[in-house]
């Protein structure tokens, strides 16, 4: 991303601030007519993409180029035309009215601008994926087997679909989610961080976890969980917390690959952690019709399970390698108490969501609360200059989201018009033979491939299309099916060969990226199991009697802790391979859906841990016995 300075920097900053004010105003006053709202949203953010992201590594980094100016015009003209003609477009019959030459030209310009924006802001692989689906839409009538589509579209009708449709394409539902919800939540998150909440969360994490063995690694887990509640981005979380925690982990003896992997695995939980969950929860609400507030409540226990598994792995690894603490670096309690008011915006957003306010209103009121609280509790009060910087930074993040969702609208159009989703779902059901467990593994495998190298949001959209419907046909609950595919779309960020979050952790740690990715996948094993658990145990999504919810959750925590020990090869003492294999079997039984077996095996795991811990303490006691004590004991026995 460019760092613009001088007059150009101020002009671009002012344009970004205007974009932020537009989204703040619509969050307060209510959104406009859908096409008009979405076109205005892109009118602000697409030009910013071309101004902030250079076209190639050789492009100017301190100023936009002439080519960037051409792309700015190519994005402004079509969006302004849509704003001016929004009412006429609303009265137009899609697929019936003719597509005029000006509409074809303007639509072509906007589609090209969105593709170029996604290439610059998101990356080459997502750009290629989008092009592949557009090509599939064009070529589908001539493809073999289940990929064949019966209908061919002329070029004007293709542009109509991509440019003029209200529920798909560039100005479709996904861009609506970006304009109506995501921008105000991005503003809320950035205001929280600029007002000192990010540092407050880090200090709380150090106070809670730093005093224990392997303290820096546990600080990474806790801080990433807290930071993830407001950021919703795994890579941003990794850079924000990892620049502090990874050097500390290396300082007390963690290998660079392990330090980077722990931070990456912990950061990957950001999009899974309520109440924000990145763009995922909003898109899930739109696709399922399930209220946003219900989604974040249902997602709470699986997210806690994810972090419990990472914390268990970190603890066993710390015992295995004899890691120390960070006692000398603990923040004073008085400083934390003085800043406790910084929690208020976080509580505010949960309160307004629970009270039935729209997510946009909840984010707006919490944003304003954060600004006010910063003057009383924070060390960084939100002055006018800081507010301006916050708005520009938020829109810098917003251009990536807007580009992703606008281009994802092209993918959705291609899938819906070709019947791709229905055909692929039928293929999964046929391959599974109707067995749910086989279908779950097939969907997991497909998502792991589709999620390679593309952001979480389009990976989730693709995953829902190819796997969500198949799982529902096999009897999986609607919300459970969507959360299942969402989890694996997120976890693709730590799964090699293209594990972007793991690679970010490796960069900070100075480690081998691929090794870090495999280690992160191992550490995040609880996250890979959690979707299977809540599919078979709806109680983990807070569905069912309270007793079932409590027992299922506790058994799952115990089972994942046992499985983490088996993977680490160490509990309180080193574990031999027979013990590791036995521990894996008992742990899998503990997290299974059979109530009685789950209770029995959970009790067995607790008993084994107690026995192993007592033997470890006995060994430590013998290790500190002095030679003189040994001679005295021998003489006494004689």
PyMOL commands that set and color helices and strands:
alter all, ss='L'
color gray80, all
select helices_A, chain A and resi 6-29+34-52+66-84+86-90+101-121+124-142+145-147+155-163+173-194+197-209+215-231+234-251+256-267+270-272+280-288+292-321+327-329+333-338+340-354+359-374+384-418+420-432+436-450+456-473+478-494+500-509+513-523+525-536+538-541+546-568+577-590+595-623+627-637
alter helices_A, ss='H'
color red, helices_A
deselect
rebuild
show_as cartoon
